[in-house]
Amino acid sequence: MIILMQGVLFAYASIELVGTAAGETENPEKIMPKAINSVVFRIAVFYVGSVILLALLLPYTSYEKGVSPFVTFFGSIGIQGVDVIMNLVVLTAALSSLNAGLYSTGRILRSMSVNGSAPQFASRMNKAGVPYGGIAITAAISLLGVPLNYLVPAQAFEIVLNVASVGIIMTWATIVLCQIQLKRWADKGWLQRPTFRMIGAPYTGYLSLLFLAGVLAMVFIESPLTMLVTAIASILMVIGWYACRTRIHEIAATRDGHTG
């Protein structure tokens, strides 16, 4: 069940890209509600809907581990060559996910660099507005999967899945915490809440944090090595923050001075 939960988190990763794209949207007040509702609709149809459909078409005993359920279904009705088609679909989806990851991480690294939280190389952009510095750093880190797959091919996927799951949980938890904090500031009158709001906020945010904490605990119980890596990474991030916080404050003070 733990591995299954990690796979589910991995499958839903990158839905937060909607928020990343909001910074480059001309009219986010009108565009973002449509984009968010579209994401929810597509998840309901293509993810949840497909699972329900497969469960209705064949008994659960017909599906086997290591075999795509779609291949099993189409094979049961006599359609040949579905395995090749599904492999093409999976590869296309993987390339699409990689492209989305490069885009989002490159933009995030550039934003961090501009604010003093990342190397200056990450802030570089070409004439077309592509943050090639951040994308290059992201691509270089992604290539670490090649030696990992060479050294421990049997465990490579599980290692990447564990690390990615922790990263996804931390990202989502940070977003929820920011949402809760913005709600508190809005209640104090420091800013105006958007008209498009999460249903049941902030209580749904607390429930989300509780769920993410439970999944994180299960991951650590299943893989103590992941807990160790997470602890080391957290310590390094704290050290990095203290190393560059002076520069961050200077850039923030300069920006506030220019904006009044």
Buried (B, 14 or more C-beta within 10 A) or exposed (E): EBBEBBEEBBEBBBBBBBBBBEEEEEEBEEBBBEBBEEBEEEBEEEEEEEEEEBEEEBEEEEBEEEEBBBBBBBBEEEEEEBBEEBEEEEEEEEEEBEEBBBBBBBBBBBBBBBBBBBBEEBBBEEEEEBBBBBBBBBBEEEEEEEEBBEEEEEEBEBBBBBBBBBBBBBBBBEBBEEBBEBBEEBEEEEEEEEEEEBEEBBEEBEEBBEEBEEBBEBBBEBBEEBBEBBEEBEEEEEEEEEEBEEEBEEBEEEEEEEEE
